[in-house]
Amino acid sequence: MIQAARMAPDQERKRLQLLAHSAALRTALRRALNHSNYALTPDAVGPSDVKRAFDEARPDCLVLDTELPGLRGLGLLQQIARADPRLPIVVVAPEAEMAQMRTEAVEKGAIGVISKPASDEPFALRPVATAVIDMLDAQFGFKTRQRHSHGAPSIVSAPKPTVTSIAGPRFDAPGTGRADTALRTAAAPPRVAGATAAPTRQPRVHRPPPQVLVVASSTGGPQALITLFSGVNPAVVTVPVLIVQHMPAAFTPILAEHITRATAWTALEAKSDEPLVPGEIRIAPGGHHMVVCNAGGAKRLKLTDTEPVNFCRPSADVLFVSAAEVFGRGVLGVILTGMGNDGCQGAKVINAAGGAIYAQDKETSVVWGMPGAAVGAGVADRVFPLPEIAPAVQAAMKGVY
């Protein structure tokens, strides 16, 4: 039997809206929610009551079945995501449509996609409901549910649902290694609870252009990255770009694919020992830290399996510290939307080396955890709404910060 390891108090339970035609799916999810961190709002099963139910429910999260009659599932997804960009949306789609859905749904604003079988039997739908809850738990940072010892995350029994997610995994071990040592010697940042502390250096300054751009993101990051790099011209930003996005290993290649298709950039998952390529993006693979090093007179990337830092692997702090060690004041760091405070201590090291840090503002962040921590610690040189970060990065290439 599967039970929640820890359930939030009733007043803290998230309101979950289910938009699904299948009565069997609604029943399976309702049963799974009995011992979870979520309270199900009244059902909405068709085009006549979807908008009314959604407006009345004001949910904290949404599960969308793409087979709603009379509605184009992904069109509705895009409409809802545009109306409320902060709302975590999980899409449930038929197994036969997963090849198309896993990329299209994430591009339109879903945090993940879960396949459902053709069968409406409770046994077949139970794993789907469990996968939905596990994905949302990861998104909200709830303690992971207990599972069968042989089960993979989000999968508890056959038939196994296919899961595509942009919610990052959570770990519980401290970090080790050279970059990690620098992190432990940096002062821990203060906790940020909705504070909007001003960065320490607001006026525009002139200084040498950066030699590398490092970017950190987590919750809400994939869409923010596409927005950022849609506005940044690789012909202008002719430096290597290195990204840490918190997500499982299976999905970092998909993210690279999204960015390459949606922008003018070439984005690839990083490989160990490859040289840095000016004007191209490398994304840290899930489950590996990515560091910059000098090897044989050339600047190269290394992937390591050292312990998680800030409960994350890859960790932005590890990347940021290594970039500061190699490039000194030639580092421009950008911290985008995300849960937690990863990147904050690395930003402090970049500052100490003479580099610069830009942070996304609270209003445009899905979760103002990572950028908020940097702002609260006074290590963000400038704070921008998401649409203004790209022009600021291009200005930095001309030496204007």
C-alpha positions as CSV (number, residue, x, y, z in Angstrom):
1,M,0.0,0.0,0.0
2,I,1.2,3.5,-0.8
3,Q,0.8,6.2,1.7
4,A,1.9,9.9,1.9
5,A,5.1,10.2,4.0
6,R,3.8,13.5,5.3
7,M,0.6,15.3,4.5
8,A,0.2,19.0,4.8
9,P,-2.4,20.3,7.3
10,D,-5.8,20.9,5.9
11,Q,-5.3,24.7,5.7
12,E,-2.1,24.2,3.7
13,R,-3.5,21.6,1.3
14,K,-3.3,22.7,-2.3
15,R,-6.5,23.0,-4.3
16,L,-6.3,20.8,-7.3
17,Q,-8.6,21.3,-10.3
18,L,-9.2,18.3,-12.5
19,L,-10.4,19.0,-16.1
20,A,-11.2,15.5,-17.4
21,H,-14.0,13.7,-19.3
22,S,-13.2,10.2,-18.0
23,A,-15.2,9.4,-14.8
24,A,-12.8,6.6,-14.1
25,L,-9.8,9.0,-14.2
26,R,-11.6,11.4,-11.9
27,T,-12.4,8.5,-9.5
28,A,-8.8,7.2,-9.5
29,L,-7.4,10.7,-8.7
30,R,-10.0,11.3,-6.0
31,R,-9.0,8.1,-4.3
32,A,-5.3,8.8,-4.6
33,L,-5.9,12.3,-3.1
34,N,-7.4,10.9,0.2
35,H,-4.0,10.8,1.8
36,S,-2.1,13.6,-0.1
37,N,-1.3,17.3,0.1
38,Y,-4.1,18.1,-2.3
39,A,-7.9,18.8,-2.1
40,L,-9.9,18.2,-5.2
41,T,-12.2,21.0,-6.3
42,P,-15.6,20.3,-8.0
43,D,-15.4,18.4,-11.3
44,A,-15.5,20.1,-14.7
45,V,-16.1,17.6,-17.5
46,G,-17.1,19.4,-20.6
47,P,-16.8,22.7,-22.5
48,S,-20.0,24.2,-20.9
49,D,-18.7,24.2,-17.4
50,V,-14.8,24.3,-17.7
51,K,-14.5,28.0,-17.6
52,R,-17.1,28.4,-14.8
53,A,-15.6,25.7,-12.7
54,F,-12.1,27.0,-13.2
55,D,-13.0,30.6,-12.3
56,E,-14.9,29.5,-9.2
57,A,-12.3,27.0,-8.0
58,R,-9.3,29.3,-8.2
59,P,-7.0,26.2,-8.0
60,D,-3.4,26.1,-6.8
61,C,-2.7,23.4,-9.5
62,L,-4.4,21.9,-12.5
63,V,-4.6,18.4,-14.1
64,L,-5.8,18.6,-17.7
65,D,-7.0,15.6,-19.7
66,T,-6.4,16.2,-23.4
67,E,-9.5,14.2,-24.4
68,L,-12.1,16.7,-23.1
69,P,-14.9,16.5,-25.7
70,G,-15.5,19.7,-27.6
71,L,-12.2,21.2,-26.5
72,R,-8.7,21.1,-28.0
73,G,-6.7,20.1,-25.0
74,L,-3.5,21.9,-25.8
75,G,-5.3,25.0,-26.9
76,L,-7.0,25.1,-23.6
77,L,-3.7,24.5,-21.9
78,Q,-2.1,27.5,-23.7
79,Q,-5.1,29.7,-22.8
80,I,-4.9,28.8,-19.1
81,A,-1.1,29.1,-18.9
82,R,-1.2,32.5,-20.5
83,A,-3.9,33.7,-18.1
84,D,-2.0,32.4,-15.0
85,P,1.7,31.6,-15.8
86,R,2.4,30.6,-12.2
87,L,-0.2,27.8,-12.2
88,P,1.4,24.3,-12.3
89,I,-0.4,22.3,-14.9
90,V,0.0,18.5,-15.4
91,V,-1.3,17.1,-18.7
92,V,-2.7,13.6,-19.0
93,A,-2.7,12.3,-22.6
94,P,-3.3,8.9,-24.3
95,E,-0.1,6.8,-24.7
96,A,-0.5,6.9,-28.5
97,E,-0.1,10.7,-28.4
98,M,2.9,11.0,-26.1
99,A,5.6,11.4,-28.8
100,Q,3.9,14.7,-29.9
101,M,2.5,15.7,-26.5
102,R,5.7,15.5,-24.5
103,T,7.3,18.4,-26.3
104,E,4.2,20.4,-27.4
105,A,2.6,20.5,-23.9
106,V,5.7,21.6,-22.1
107,E,6.2,24.4,-24.7
108,K,2.6,25.5,-24.1
109,G,3.1,25.8,-20.3
110,A,2.7,22.3,-18.7
111,I,5.1,21.3,-16.0
112,G,4.9,17.7,-17.3
113,V,2.9,15.1,-19.3
114,I,1.7,11.7,-18.1
115,S,0.4,9.0,-20.3
116,K,-2.8,7.2,-19.6
117,P,-3.8,3.7,-20.9
118,A,-6.7,2.9,-23.2
119,S,-8.3,0.9,-20.4
120,D,-10.5,2.6,-17.8
121,E,-10.0,-0.1,-15.3
122,P,-9.1,1.2,-11.8
123,F,-5.9,-0.9,-11.7
124,A,-4.7,0.7,-15.0
125,L,-5.5,4.3,-13.9
126,R,-4.1,4.0,-10.3
127,P,-0.4,4.5,-11.4
128,V,-1.5,7.6,-13.5
129,A,-3.1,9.2,-10.4
130,T,0.0,8.4,-8.3
131,A,2.3,9.9,-11.0
132,V,0.2,13.1,-11.0
133,I,0.6,13.5,-7.3
134,D,4.3,12.7,-7.3
135,M,4.9,15.3,-10.1
136,L,3.0,18.0,-8.1
137,D,4.8,17.1,-4.9
138,A,8.1,17.6,-6.6
139,Q,6.8,21.0,-8.0
140,F,5.7,22.2,-4.6
141,G,8.6,20.8,-2.7
142,F,6.5,18.4,-0.6
143,K,8.3,15.4,1.0
144,T,8.4,12.5,-1.4
145,R,5.7,9.8,-1.0
146,Q,6.7,6.3,0.1
147,R,6.8,3.8,-2.8
148,H,7.2,0.1,-3.4
149,S,10.9,-0.8,-3.0
150,H,11.1,-1.9,-6.6
151,G,9.1,1.1,-8.0
152,A,10.6,4.0,-10.0
153,P,9.4,7.5,-9.2
154,S,5.8,8.1,-10.3
155,I,5.4,4.4,-11.2
156,V,3.9,1.9,-8.8
157,S,2.5,-0.9,-10.8
158,A,2.0,-2.1,-14.4
159,P,1.1,-0.7,-16.8
160,K,3.6,2.0,-16.3
161,P,2.6,5.5,-17.3
162,T,5.1,7.5,-19.4
163,V,6.1,10.6,-17.6
164,T,7.7,13.7,-19.0
165,S,8.4,16.3,-16.3
166,I,10.2,19.6,-15.9
167,A,10.0,19.4,-12.1
168,G,13.4,18.8,-10.7
169,P,14.4,15.9,-8.5
170,R,15.2,16.4,-4.8
171,F,18.2,15.0,-3.0
172,D,19.4,15.0,0.6
173,A,23.2,14.9,0.7
174,P,25.7,17.8,1.0
175,G,28.3,18.5,-1.7
176,T,32.0,17.7,-2.0
177,G,34.7,18.7,-4.3
178,R,36.8,21.8,-5.2
179,A,33.9,24.0,-6.2
180,D,31.9,22.7,-3.2
181,T,34.7,23.7,-0.8
182,A,34.4,27.3,-2.1
183,L,30.7,27.1,-1.5
184,R,31.1,25.9,2.1
185,T,33.5,28.8,2.8
186,A,31.0,31.4,1.4
187,A,28.6,32.9,4.0
188,A,25.2,31.3,3.8
189,P,22.6,33.7,2.4
190,P,19.7,34.9,4.5
191,R,16.3,33.3,4.0
192,V,14.0,35.3,1.8
193,A,10.3,35.2,2.6
194,G,8.7,37.5,-0.1
195,A,11.3,40.2,0.6
196,T,12.1,42.6,-2.2
197,A,15.5,43.8,-1.0
198,A,17.2,46.1,-3.5
199,P,20.4,44.9,-5.2
200,T,23.6,46.5,-4.0
201,R,24.6,48.1,-7.3
202,Q,21.8,49.5,-9.4
203,P,23.3,52.3,-11.6
204,R,24.5,51.3,-15.0
205,V,28.3,50.8,-15.2
206,H,30.8,50.3,-18.0
207,R,33.3,47.4,-17.7
208,P,34.8,44.8,-20.0
209,P,32.3,42.5,-21.7
210,P,31.8,39.0,-20.2
211,Q,33.6,36.0,-21.5
212,V,31.0,33.5,-20.5
213,L,27.3,33.5,-19.6
214,V,26.1,31.1,-16.9
215,V,22.4,30.7,-16.2
216,A,20.5,29.0,-13.3
217,S,16.8,28.1,-13.3
218,S,14.4,25.6,-11.8
219,T,10.6,25.7,-11.4
220,G,9.2,27.6,-14.4
221,G,12.7,27.6,-15.9
222,P,12.2,25.9,-19.3
223,Q,9.7,28.5,-20.4
224,A,11.8,31.3,-19.0
225,L,14.8,30.0,-20.8
226,I,13.0,30.0,-24.1
227,T,11.8,33.5,-23.5
228,L,15.3,34.7,-22.6
229,F,17.1,33.1,-25.5
230,S,14.3,34.1,-28.0
231,G,15.4,37.6,-27.2
232,V,19.2,37.1,-27.2
233,N,20.9,37.0,-30.6
234,P,23.8,34.5,-30.8
235,A,25.5,36.8,-33.3
236,V,25.7,39.4,-30.5
237,V,26.3,37.2,-27.5
238,T,29.3,35.5,-29.0
239,V,30.4,33.7,-25.7
240,P,29.8,30.2,-24.4
241,V,26.5,29.9,-22.6
242,L,26.2,27.3,-19.8
243,I,22.9,26.4,-18.2
244,V,21.9,24.6,-15.0
245,Q,18.2,23.7,-15.0
246,H,17.0,21.4,-12.3
247,M,15.4,18.4,-14.0
248,P,15.8,14.7,-14.3
249,A,18.4,13.2,-16.7
250,A,15.8,12.0,-19.2
251,F,14.5,15.5,-19.8
252,T,17.6,17.7,-20.3
253,P,18.0,16.6,-23.9
254,I,14.4,17.4,-24.5
255,L,15.0,20.9,-23.0
256,A,18.0,21.4,-25.4
257,E,15.7,20.3,-28.3
258,H,13.1,22.9,-27.2
259,I,15.5,25.7,-27.1
260,T,17.1,24.8,-30.4
261,R,13.7,24.6,-32.2
262,A,12.2,27.7,-30.5
263,T,15.2,30.1,-30.8
264,A,18.2,31.0,-33.0
265,W,20.5,29.1,-30.7
266,T,22.1,25.7,-30.9
267,A,21.6,24.1,-27.5
268,L,23.0,20.7,-26.6
269,E,23.3,18.6,-23.4
270,A,26.9,19.0,-22.2
271,K,29.5,16.2,-22.5
272,S,32.4,15.7,-20.2
273,D,35.8,17.0,-21.6
274,E,34.2,19.0,-24.4
275,P,35.6,22.5,-25.2
276,L,33.5,25.6,-24.6
277,V,31.9,26.7,-27.9
278,P,31.3,30.5,-28.3
279,G,27.8,31.3,-29.4
280,E,26.4,27.9,-28.4
281,I,24.5,26.7,-25.3
282,R,25.4,23.7,-23.2
283,I,23.0,22.3,-20.6
284,A,24.1,20.4,-17.6
285,P,22.7,16.8,-17.8
286,G,20.3,15.8,-15.0
287,G,22.2,13.9,-12.3
288,H,25.6,15.5,-13.0
289,H,27.3,18.7,-11.9
290,M,28.8,20.7,-14.7
291,V,32.1,22.6,-14.0
292,V,34.4,24.7,-16.1
293,C,38.1,23.9,-16.0
294,N,41.4,24.7,-17.7
295,A,42.8,21.6,-19.3
296,G,45.9,21.7,-21.5
297,G,45.6,25.4,-22.1
298,A,41.9,25.1,-23.2
299,K,38.8,25.9,-21.3
300,R,36.7,22.7,-21.1
301,L,33.6,21.3,-19.4
302,K,33.7,18.5,-16.9
303,L,30.8,16.5,-15.6
304,T,31.1,15.1,-12.1
305,D,29.0,12.8,-9.9
306,T,30.0,14.4,-6.6
307,E,27.3,14.7,-3.9
308,P,24.3,17.0,-4.5
309,V,24.6,20.7,-3.4
310,N,21.5,22.5,-2.2
311,F,19.7,19.2,-2.7
312,C,20.5,19.5,-6.4
313,R,22.6,17.8,-9.0
314,P,23.3,19.6,-11.2
315,S,23.8,22.6,-8.9
316,A,24.1,26.2,-10.2
317,D,26.4,27.0,-7.2
318,V,28.9,24.4,-8.5
319,L,28.9,25.8,-12.0
320,F,29.1,29.4,-10.9
321,V,32.0,28.8,-8.6
322,S,34.0,27.0,-11.3
323,A,33.2,29.7,-13.8
324,A,34.5,32.3,-11.4
325,E,37.7,30.3,-10.8
326,V,38.4,30.1,-14.6
327,F,37.1,33.4,-15.9
328,G,37.4,35.7,-12.9
329,R,35.6,39.0,-13.7
330,G,34.6,37.7,-17.1
331,V,31.5,36.0,-15.8
332,L,27.9,37.2,-16.3
333,G,25.5,35.1,-14.2
334,V,21.7,35.1,-14.7
335,I,19.4,33.6,-12.0
336,L,15.9,32.8,-13.3
337,T,12.7,31.6,-11.6
338,G,13.1,28.6,-9.3
339,M,12.5,27.1,-5.9
340,G,15.2,27.1,-3.2
341,N,18.4,29.2,-3.1
342,D,20.7,27.3,-5.5
343,G,23.0,29.8,-7.3
344,C,23.1,32.3,-4.4
345,Q,26.4,31.3,-2.9
346,G,27.9,30.8,-6.3
347,A,26.7,34.4,-7.2
348,K,28.6,35.6,-4.2
349,V,31.8,34.0,-5.5
350,I,31.2,35.5,-8.9
351,N,30.8,38.9,-7.3
352,A,34.0,38.5,-5.3
353,A,35.9,37.7,-8.5
354,G,34.5,40.9,-10.2
355,G,31.8,39.3,-12.3
356,A,28.1,40.4,-12.5
357,I,24.8,38.8,-11.5
358,Y,21.4,39.5,-13.0
359,A,18.2,38.2,-11.3
360,Q,14.7,37.8,-12.5
361,D,12.1,39.9,-10.6
362,K,9.4,38.6,-8.3
363,E,6.5,39.6,-10.5
364,T,7.6,37.6,-13.5
365,S,9.0,34.5,-11.6
366,V,6.9,31.4,-11.2
367,V,8.7,30.9,-7.9
368,W,10.8,33.7,-6.6
369,G,13.1,31.4,-4.6
370,M,16.5,31.3,-6.4
371,P,16.5,34.9,-7.7
372,G,14.9,36.1,-4.5
373,A,17.7,34.5,-2.4
374,A,20.3,36.3,-4.5
375,V,18.5,39.6,-4.2
376,G,18.0,39.2,-0.5
377,A,21.7,38.4,0.0
378,G,22.7,41.5,-1.9
379,V,24.6,39.6,-4.6
380,A,22.4,40.6,-7.6
381,D,23.8,43.6,-9.5
382,R,20.5,44.2,-11.2
383,V,17.0,42.8,-11.1
384,F,14.9,42.7,-14.2
385,P,11.4,41.5,-15.4
386,L,12.0,38.4,-17.6
387,P,11.4,40.2,-20.9
388,E,14.1,42.8,-20.0
389,I,16.9,40.3,-19.2
390,A,17.7,39.6,-22.9
391,P,18.3,43.3,-23.8
392,A,20.4,43.6,-20.6
393,V,22.6,40.6,-21.6
394,Q,23.1,42.0,-25.1
395,A,24.0,45.4,-23.6
396,A,26.6,43.7,-21.3
397,M,28.3,42.4,-24.5
398,K,29.0,46.0,-25.3
399,G,30.4,46.6,-21.8
400,V,27.3,48.2,-20.4
401,Y,25.9,46.6,-17.2
